[in-house]
Structures are given as C-alpha cells and as structure tokens.
Amino acid sequence: MNKILSWFRKGVFPLVMVTVSGLLLTSCLKNNGGDYQNIPAAGLMAFNLAPDQQSLLIQLSGNTLTANPLAYQSFTGVYQNIYLGNRSITSFDYPNPLPLTNSHYNFEQHKYYSLFVVGIDSHYRNVVSVDNFDSLSAASGKAYVRYINAITDSVNTANVTITSNGNSVVNDNAVYASVSEFKEVAPGDINIVVKSTNGVDVSRTISVEQKKVYTILLSGIPKDTNDKTKVQIRFVTNGTLTGDVKQ
C-alpha cells in the first residue's frame, strides 16, 4: 500500500498538509463505558463542480460532511474519515431543505474516494471515484494525472488531450461526468487542451512534480463568458507518494 503525504492545492491558494495512509483511516466512537474506540473508516474528498450552486451542502446518511457549504469550484481540502458501508449521498442548495440529488455508494475500508457534484439547472449528479493510490508507484519518479469532465454538456463529448514533452499522454473523447484513470507523466510542464463542437476551446499549461498525484477539473458552462462560470481548467494535488509498502 502506498503511503501518501497529501498536499492540497487549488490554483495559487495556500497549501494544507496532512499525512494520510490506509493505516490511518480510523474514526473514534464512544462506547457504553464512555471510552473511545477506533473503528474502520474510508477517506473522502468532495468537490462542488455545479456552476449554479454557490452553497452546496453534502450529507452522508444524514450526517453533514463539511462544517460549511461548498462554493462552486471549492472542495473539502482533505480526505475526511467516513464510516463504511452503503451510504446515502445527498446534496442540497443550502439552506433549501429539498435535495438537489441523491444516490448511494458502498464505501470500503482503507480506500480513498472523491465525490464530485456536477450538473446545472435542476439536473445534478453525485459522481464517486475510487482514488486507487495503491496502483501508483513512488519508485518510478513520475507524476500522475487524471481528469473529470464536469463541463455542463450531456450531449456532446469533450476532446481532452494532455501532452508531456511533446508526447501524447491522453487523447480522449470524454463523456459528461466521466473520471479518467490516473496516467503516468514525466515531471515538468504538461499541456491540457479541451475542445468540443459546442464552442468549448480552452487550454492550460501546468507544472507537475515527481511522485505527486493530480486531478484536473474541467468545469463550467459552454459559451458562457462570465469569469466565474465559463469553462475553465483547474487542478488539485491529491497527494505525494512517499513509498511502496508491502502488506
């Protein structure tokens, strides 16, 4: 199992650092005697990628995930410990008590997950991905990238290309709400281009570092010119691989 020292970043925002690994995924629960005991848990990072939602509240089986609602393009910043099993996931436009979307997911012990709330105009989805860090090697000296296509177009696919040192890493026709697998890339600059037949044509160059794991966030409304809700390419750093641990 890979140990991960997680650094979470959005644009040039300050870094928040926390050490996470499968062995740390436990939660505290008070027993009848008043003592606390560790119970198995999973890790969940949640994102608001719905352009018309500026106050998104997420609940797991009725328990609120964050202390405060998430603005558009914001996220929890860390993997939060959550209870295991088949959990209901409900998203709200706080303080409206009526849910925007509801789904279920079976969360397993010692696994990390990302939850992306996507959609617009009463059509929303909870998209859950497994962040399978165990499949990534720290020894390779490479970086790892993936993307989610949250651009609000459920009809047209988005052509997503990622190149590194002139070499094609990704060339996908990505359907709406899809999350790609992590791809290995050389440290340094990578170029991301997103195009579609409905007028989307955006690009961005970012610098990636060895052993770090990134999620590229493709979101926004096609043909929109508002700086807050137009189609944009952003990214977060999920973590840094610190070693391959045999179990």
C-alpha positions in Angstrom: 0.0 0.0 0.0 1.4 3.4 -0.9 1.8 5.8 1.9 0.8 9.3 0.9 1.7 12.7 2.3 -1.2 14.8 1.0 -0.9 18.4 -0.2 -4.0 20.0 -1.4 -3.9 23.0 -3.7 -6.2 25.0 -5.9 -4.6 27.5 -8.2 -2.2 29.5 -6.0 -4.2 29.1 -2.8 -2.1 28.2 0.4 -1.2 24.6 0.9 -2.9 22.4 3.5 -0.8 19.4 4.6 -2.0 16.2 6.3 -0.5 12.8 6.5 -2.8 10.0 5.3 -2.4 6.3 4.6 -4.6 3.3 4.8 -3.4 2.6 8.3 -4.7 6.0 9.5 -8.2 5.6 8.2 -10.0 5.0 11.5 -12.6 7.0 13.3 -13.4 7.4 17.0 -16.6 6.2 18.5 -17.6 6.3 22.2 -18.8 3.0 23.7 -21.2 2.5 26.5 -18.5 2.9 29.1 -17.6 6.3 27.9 -14.3 5.3 26.3 -13.4 6.0 22.7 -12.5 3.1 20.4 -11.1 3.1 16.8 -13.4 1.8 14.1 -12.5 1.2 10.4 -13.1 4.1 8.0 -12.6 5.3 4.4 -11.3 8.6 3.2 -13.5 11.0 1.1 -12.7 14.3 -0.7 -15.7 16.2 -2.1 -15.9 18.9 -4.8 -18.6 21.3 -5.9 -18.4 21.4 -9.7 -22.0 22.6 -10.3 -21.7 26.2 -11.7 -25.1 27.5 -10.5 -24.6 26.2 -6.9 -22.8 28.6 -4.6 -23.8 27.0 -1.3 -23.6 23.2 -1.6 -24.2 21.1 1.4 -23.4 17.3 1.3 -24.7 14.7 3.7 -23.8 11.1 4.1 -26.6 9.1 5.5 -27.9 12.3 7.1 -24.6 13.4 8.5 -23.2 16.6 7.1 -19.8 16.2 5.5 -18.5 19.7 5.9 -18.9 22.4 8.6 -19.8 25.0 5.9 -21.4 24.7 2.5 -19.1 24.5 -0.5 -19.0 27.3 -3.1 -18.7 26.5 -6.7 -15.2 25.1 -7.6 -14.3 24.6 -3.9 -13.6 21.3 -2.2 -13.1 19.8 1.2 -9.3 20.3 1.0 -8.6 17.0 2.8 -9.7 13.4 2.7 -12.2 13.2 5.5 -12.7 10.0 7.5 -16.1 8.5 6.9 -18.0 5.4 8.1 -18.1 2.3 5.8 -20.9 0.6 4.1 -23.7 1.5 1.8 -24.2 5.2 2.5 -26.8 7.6 1.0 -25.2 10.7 -0.6 -27.5 13.8 -0.6 -26.6 17.2 -2.0 -28.5 20.4 -1.0 -28.6 24.0 -2.1 -28.2 25.3 1.5 -30.5 26.4 3.2 -33.1 24.8 1.0 -34.1 21.5 2.6 -35.0 19.9 -0.7 -32.3 17.7 -2.1 -30.7 18.5 -5.5 -29.6 14.9 -6.0 -29.5 11.7 -4.0 -27.6 8.5 -4.6 -26.0 5.5 -2.7 -22.4 4.2 -2.6 -20.7 1.3 -0.8 -17.6 2.7 0.8 -14.9 0.1 1.7 -12.3 0.1 4.4 -8.9 1.7 3.8 -9.9 3.1 0.4 -9.9 6.7 -0.7 -12.7 8.3 -2.7 -13.5 11.5 -4.5 -17.1 12.8 -4.7 -17.8 15.3 -7.5 -21.2 17.0 -7.5 -21.8 18.1 -11.1 -24.7 19.5 -13.1 -26.8 22.6 -13.7 -30.4 23.8 -13.6 -32.1 21.0 -11.6 -30.1 18.3 -13.3 -27.4 17.2 -10.9 -25.3 14.0 -10.2 -23.2 12.7 -7.4 -20.1 11.2 -9.1 -17.9 8.9 -6.9 -14.5 7.7 -8.0 -12.1 5.4 -6.3 -8.7 7.1 -5.8 -6.6 3.9 -6.3 -3.2 5.1 -5.0 -2.1 1.5 -4.5 -1.8 1.1 -8.2 0.7 4.0 -8.5 4.4 3.7 -7.9 6.5 6.2 -6.0 9.7 4.4 -7.2 9.0 5.5 -10.8 9.9 9.1 -10.2 6.9 10.1 -12.3 3.8 12.3 -11.6 0.3 11.0 -12.1 -2.7 12.9 -13.5 -6.3 12.3 -14.2 -9.3 14.5 -15.1 -13.0 14.8 -14.5 -15.2 16.2 -17.3 -17.8 18.3 -15.4 -18.5 20.7 -18.3 -22.2 21.0 -18.4 -23.0 19.3 -21.7 -24.6 15.9 -21.5 -24.9 15.7 -25.3 -21.5 16.5 -26.8 -18.3 14.8 -25.8 -15.2 16.8 -25.0 -11.9 16.0 -26.7 -9.4 16.1 -23.9 -5.7 16.0 -24.8 -2.7 16.1 -22.4 0.8 16.2 -23.7 4.1 16.0 -21.9 7.5 16.8 -23.5 5.7 16.7 -26.9 4.4 13.2 -26.2 0.7 12.4 -26.1 -0.4 11.1 -22.7 -4.2 11.5 -23.0 -6.4 11.8 -26.2 -9.9 11.1 -25.1 -13.4 11.9 -26.2 -14.7 12.3 -22.7 -18.4 12.0 -22.0 -20.0 14.2 -19.4 -19.4 13.4 -15.8 -16.6 10.8 -16.6 -13.5 10.5 -14.5 -10.4 9.1 -16.2 -7.8 6.8 -14.7 -4.5 8.1 -13.4 -1.8 8.4 -16.1 1.9 8.5 -15.5 3.7 11.6 -16.8 7.2 12.9 -16.7 7.8 15.8 -14.1 7.7 19.2 -15.7 5.2 21.1 -17.8 2.1 19.4 -19.2 -0.3 21.0 -21.7 -4.0 20.4 -21.4 -6.4 21.2 -24.2 -10.2 20.7 -24.2 -12.4 21.2 -27.3 -15.9 20.3 -28.3 -18.4 21.0 -31.1 -20.5 23.3 -28.8 -17.8 26.0 -28.7 -15.5 24.8 -25.9 -11.9 25.6 -26.7 -9.7 26.1 -23.6 -6.1 25.2 -22.8 -3.7 25.5 -19.9 -0.2 24.5 -19.0 0.6 23.3 -15.5 3.8 22.1 -13.9 3.7 18.7 -12.2 6.3 17.2 -9.8 7.6 13.7 -9.3 5.6 11.4 -7.0 2.7 13.8 -6.9 -0.8 12.9 -7.8 -3.1 15.4 -9.5 -6.8 15.7 -10.5 -7.6 18.1 -13.4 -11.0 19.7 -13.0 -12.8 20.5 -16.3 -15.9 22.5 -15.4 -18.1 25.4 -16.5 -20.9 26.3 -18.9 -20.2 26.1 -22.7 -20.3 29.5 -24.4 -20.7 31.3 -21.1 -18.5 34.5 -20.8 -18.9 35.0 -17.1 -15.5 34.7 -15.5 -16.9 32.6 -12.6 -18.9 30.1 -14.7 -17.2 29.9 -18.1 -15.4 26.7 -19.0 -12.1 26.5 -17.1 -9.3 24.1 -16.4 -8.3 23.9 -12.7 -6.4 21.2 -10.7 -5.8 20.0 -7.2 -2.9 18.0 -5.8 -4.4 14.9 -4.2 -1.1 13.9 -2.5 2.5 12.8 -2.7 3.5 9.2 -2.9 6.1 8.5 -0.2 6.8 4.8 -0.6 5.6 1.4 -1.6 4.7 -0.6 1.5 4.3 -4.4 1.2 1.5 -5.9 3.3 
